[in-house]
Amino acid sequence: MIDPRAASAAHGLVLDFVGGPVGHRSRFGGGRGQHLPRAAGFTNGSTPTVIDATAGLGRDAFLLASLGAQVTLLERSPEVYKLLEDGLAAARASEPHVAEIVARMTLLYGDAKFLLSRLKADVVIVDPMHPPRKKSSLVKKEMRLLRQLVGADSDSLELMQAALAAARKRVVLKWPLHADALEGLPKPCHQIIGKTTRYDVFMCHRDT
């Protein structure tokens, strides 16, 4: 059996969907009452389909899949894609309840700006590489390592525009709490505010 904690990668990043913060969050994080599921429209009677357009370390996608959603993960960095591929494979070979969650996750390689035109889901989550904080010590080590791999997302506006064209019901932009709004976007319909992050929600209401 593959050890899910052995899915390591260059630069010291490790994706563990079984233990650590991911496993703890899925078990004890508060379920649908957490900020991201609320922003994505998860209710007791509704489980939307989701596209995570900026999969990154896969944690948000795993959380939403653990709540029953079918989640498509898009990742354009070849290094991060391989990390995700290995981490998901390890999770499938681990505990049955984790394998059941991962079975609802589909990983695709490529630039979401172009992939989104061929995909449809109720909700598109966009979590671009955020503007650097003035106090770099506040940024977790793993996020600094991820930034080294993927660089800056200078095309965040274009990605959001593609997401708004693809989502049936809503787009959720995950953004630093005190960062300026992404220039060129309309005002969000509403926001959900966390301690360090806000979720800007843009409603779409498409039938197809």
N, C-alpha and C positions, 0 to 999 in steps of 0.2 A: 504493500500500500504506500502511496505517495504521502510524505509528510507535508501537510499544508503549510507548515512553518518553514519549510525548506525552499519555498518558491521565492528565492532571492534574485536580485538583479544588480546590474552595474550601479555604481554610486551608492550602494548600501540600502536601497529600497527593498522592502519585503511586503508582499501582499498576503495577508492571512485573513481569510474569510471565516475561520472557525473560532479562533480565540482572540485575545487582545481587544482593542477598542471596538472592532467591527462586531465580533460575537457578543460582547457585552451590550452594545447599543441595540442589537436586534432582539436581545432577550429582555433588557431592562430599561430601554430608552423611552418608553411611554407610548409605543404603538402609534396609532393614527393621530394622537394628540400632539405629536412632535411638529415642529415648525414646518419642515419640508413636506411631509404628507398633507398637512393642512393647506399649505400653499398650492399643492398639486391637486387638491380637490378630493382627497380621500375622506370618505365619511363612512359611517356604519353600514350604509346601504349602497355605496358606490366605490368600485375599485377601477380606476381608469387604466388604460394602456399608456405606456410611457416610453419616450425616447430620451435617453441621457446623451445629449449631443456632445458633451465634453467629459467622457467617462473618467479620465484621470485614474485615481486609485480604486475606483469602483465602489466606494463605500455608500454613496447615496443610492446607487442602483441596487446594491444588495439590500439596503434598508427597505426600499420600495418593493422589491421582489419578496422580501420576508413578510410583507403585508398582503401578498397575494397577487401583485401586479405582474403582468408580462412586460418586461423591460428590455429594450434594445439599447445596447451600449455602442457608441461611436467613438473611435479613437484614431487620431491621425499620426501620432508619434509612433514610429515602429518599435522603439524601445519600450514605451509604456504599453503598447498593444501586446508585446510579447510577455511583459509582466502580468498583464491581465489574463492572457491566455493560459499561462502557467498556473496562476493563482486559482483560476476557475477550474482547471483540470484537477488540481490538488483537492479543491473543495468537493468536487464530484466524487472523489475516491475516499472521502472521509465519512463523517457521520451522516446517517440517512436523512435526518431533518435538514442538514445543510445542503446535501445533494438535491433535495426536493426544491429548496429555494433557488439554487443555481440553475436548475432545469428551466426556470422561468426567465433566465437571462440569456440574451443572444448578443454576442460580441461581433461587431463588424469593423473592419479596418478601412480607414479613408477619411477624407475631409468632410465634416458634417455639412458644410455649406453646399456641397454637391450631392451627398447621399440623401439629404432631407427631401430633395425634390422627388425622390423615388419611394419615400416612406410616408406612412401615415400613422398617427397615434392621437389619442385624446389630449395628451400633455407632452410638451417638450421642455426638458430641463436644460438650462444653459448656465454653466458655471465656469466662465473663462478664467484664465490666469489673471488674478486681480492685480490692480496697480500696486507696486511695492509700497509697503508701509514705511513711514518715516523712521520708525524705531524697528530696525530689522530684528532685534532680539526678541520681539513679540511673535515673530513668524516661526512656527514649528520647524524642526530640522527636516522632517520628511517633505514639507512643502517647499523648503529651499532646494532640496534635492530634486523634487519634481520640476521646479522652475528651471533648474540646470538642464534637465532633459528636454523640456518642451519649449523653453524660451517664453517670450512675451506673446500674448494673443492680440496682435495689432488689428485683427479683422473681426473684433467682437461685434461691431455694429452689423457687418454683413452677415455674420452668423445669426444674430438675433432676427434680422430681416428674413432669412431663410426659415428660421424656426416659426416665425409668425405666419409664414405662408403655408407651413406644413401641419401645424397643430389643429386638431378639430375643435378643442375647447379652450385651451389656455397654454400660455408659455410662462415659465417661471425663470426669472433671472436671479441667480444667487450672487449677491454683491456685498462688499464690505459695508458695514453699518454706516460709517461716516463718509464714504467716498461719494464724489459727485455723481449725479446721474450720467448714464452713458449718452453722450451727445448724439442727437439725431433720432432718438427714440421718442415715441409719444409718452405721455405721462401714464404710469401704470394704473390699472383699475383699482388696485389696493395693494397694501404691503403687509407683510408679517415680519415683525421686528424681533430679532434675537439679541443676545448679549454683544456679539461682535459682527453678526451677519444680518442682512435683511433680505427678504424674498420679495422682489417686485413681480406682481402678477398681472399679466396681460390677457384679457379674455378674448376669445376668438369666435366661438359659437358657429362652427361649420357643421353641416350635416353629413358631408362626405370627406 
